[in-house]
Amino acid sequence: MLIKAKTLKGYSLHSLDGEIGRVEEFYFDDRHWTIRYLVANTGTWLTGRQVLISPYALGDVDGKERQIDVALTKKKIEDSPALTSDKPVSRQFEDNYYGYYGWPGYWGGPYSWGCYPYIERDHEKWMRPTHDEKAWDPHLRSTHDVSGRNIQATDGEIGHVEDFIIDDETWAIRYFIINTRNWWPGKKILISPQWIERVSWSESKVFVNLTREAIKQSPEYTEESLPTRDFETRLHQHYNRKGYWVEELAVGQTPPMHK
């Protein structure tokens, strides 16, 4: 199911033995554009540290009840490697974190989840990366920090990042929601991370290999509803790009159908 990051903010998080807090924001990497951690606001519990929950532990997302299931106990979370709230997520922390939970590292393979193009929850199927496969060094960004950054087309700015559309089955960021009000009042558009050419964090800009005119002629996104597969197909056809669902089928992942 596709869902906006801002919609998820505030959802309650239910562990195996009670509520642990609410969704605050997300960390994602800028290579595979996949959510790596959900940041929990735990209130007065575990103060002074960032409580990070990997999608490996996330279960059902219940939009009606505004809650997400977490397949961990409070004790397991409390004893996990601590990250102080004023420090970035380092590779050393991730090594310790994934080692503590016993999950396969996502940075040790060619796909968005390491050796897999999806989250493999059956530990009996987990594989070790081959010696030929080089690990990569993730650069994690928060959805909060990236919101508001400018989007630069090949011939000028087109707007800024307003939100993200996330696939809650794969936890991939499928689209950036771009507000074009300073250039083209009243219209919002969707940009796939796969169309991003580069990101300049120092300039607070995201560069896309698309012209302003091509973007102007793209299907308009309205927030009354999330994009359907028909809308996604028209959007990708407009830019003459393959849909992510086609590419994921090619590597053996059955893509979710958004109705």
Sequence and secondary structure as in RCSB ss.txt:
>XXXX:A:sequence
MLIKAKTLKGYSLHSLDGEIGRVEEFYFDDRHWTIRYLVANTGTWLTGRQVLISPYALGDVDGKERQIDVALTKK
KIEDSPALTSDKPVSRQFEDNYYGYYGWPGYWGGPYSWGCYPYIERDHEKWMRPTHDEKAWDPHLRSTHDVSGRN
IQATDGEIGHVEDFIIDDETWAIRYFIINTRNWWPGKKILISPQWIERVSWSESKVFVNLTREAIKQSPEYTEES
LPTRDFETRLHQHYNRKGYWVEELAVGQTPPMHK
>XXXX:A:secstr
 EEEHHHHTT EEEETTEEEEEEEEEEEETTT BEEEEEEE TTTTTTEEEEE GGGEEEEETTTTEEEE S HH
HHHTS  EETTS   HHHHHHHHHHHT   TTSSSBTBBTBSS    GGG     TTS      EEEHHHHTT E
EEETTEEEEEEEEEEEETTT BEEEEEEE TTTSTT EEEE GGGEEEEETTTTEEEESS HHHHHTS  B TTS
   HHHHHHHHHHTT   HHHHHHHTT       
